[in-house]
Amino acid sequence: MEGFYHHAWAEIDLAAIRNNISCIRKLIGEKVAIMAIVKDNAYGHGALPVTAAVLEAGANRLGVTTIEEAIELRQAGIIAPIMTLGYIPRDQFAETLQYNIIQTIVDFQSAQALSVFAENKGRRATIHIKIDSGMGRIGFLPTQKTIDEIKQIFDLPSLYVEGIFSHFAMADAADKSYADSQFKIFNDFLAQCAANDIHFSIRHMANSAATIDLPQSRYDMVRPGMIIHGNYPSVHVSHLLSLCPALTLKTNIWQIRHLPAGSCIGYGCHWQANKDSIIATMPIGYADGLPRLLANNASILVAGKRAPLVGCVCMDHIMADISHIPEARTGEEAVLIGKQGDQQITLEEVGAHAQTISYEICTRLSNRLPRIYLNQ
């Protein structure tokens, strides 16, 4: 890349993200809205470029976690509806109104306080009501008491109750029975609301996995997150979309050393060469977000071939055994996530080696890694 040099970097293909939104749209049809989840810096991919790409490709709304994330989008000129999916404390009500952010309401007291605040400011706040159908995290329980409280919320003078939603805990599991039970709980609660003459413009429940595997849960809107970036939530989700992974994580080989048999590599000497070996050192480590569990457990791509990581993942360095790749040269690119030649290392593979999920791998990538955007 002419004029660019860094210890390591992530390349984000925005054409892949636009493709993935198009795939979602073809799956769900035109009548169901898409709330693109761009929280946590768009899962580590970069909130502003990814937001521009998903809106260009046809997403209708945006979902974030914090008010700070929403403000970043507004200050960048994003005018699409933005919703905070988490709890917003009362000392941030002013920003919610100032930046026209849709707020999640998880209890009656918060709704009442927001209405009073908005009335005092001469404004009207838009809210969605969160129902806990079995995640056990935040939200109203699906009870008669909640029905009574929702009626009171509708009567509050300075609130517009636009939507209601819930969230799946196990939609990405092989066994969908718990997801099915959550859907039934939420669906039955919606029926109770309707029986009490309570109606919502937007009902939503489907995350990435449910958008694909539980079409009955799409309602008026879906909330895709990981599939926007071209990665399935788990191996148990039907791989029926032509998704394109957007993220490639790269570094350069800084040094190649020929070490004799018996040489130890890295802190703790957790790897020892059992023969004369060629070891490549690259300037990326756990300060960049690489899990230390990848040590002696994962691979990188060099010259289109897999090379095992050896020794401990250091703060700023990793080492790989490239004894079988004698053609490798100092300064050559190495790929930790993505394609090189006919080989590919996926986020899912890295997550499995690190004994975690793909979501954690991409969201933990450090801000010191430049994001290079392709096909803007």
Secondary structure, 3 states (H helix, E strand, C coil): CCCCCCCEEEEEEHHHHHHHHHHHHHHHCCCCEEEEECHHHHHCCCHHHHHHHHHHHCCCEEEECCHHHHHHHHHCCCCCCEEECCCCCHHHHHHHHHCCCEEEECCHHHHHHHHHHHHHCCCCEEEEEEECCCCCCCCECCCHHHHHHHHHHHHCCCEEEEEEECCCCCCCCCCCHHHHHHHHHHHHHHHHHHHCCCCCCEEEEECHHHHHHCHHHCCCEECCCHHHHCCCCCCCCCCCCCCCCCEEEEEECCEEEEECCCCEECHHHCEECCCCEEEEEECCCHHHCCCHHHCCCCEEEECCEEEEEECCCCCCCEEEECCCCCCCCCCCEEEEEEEECCEEECHHHHHHHCCCCHHHHHHCCCCCCCEEEECC
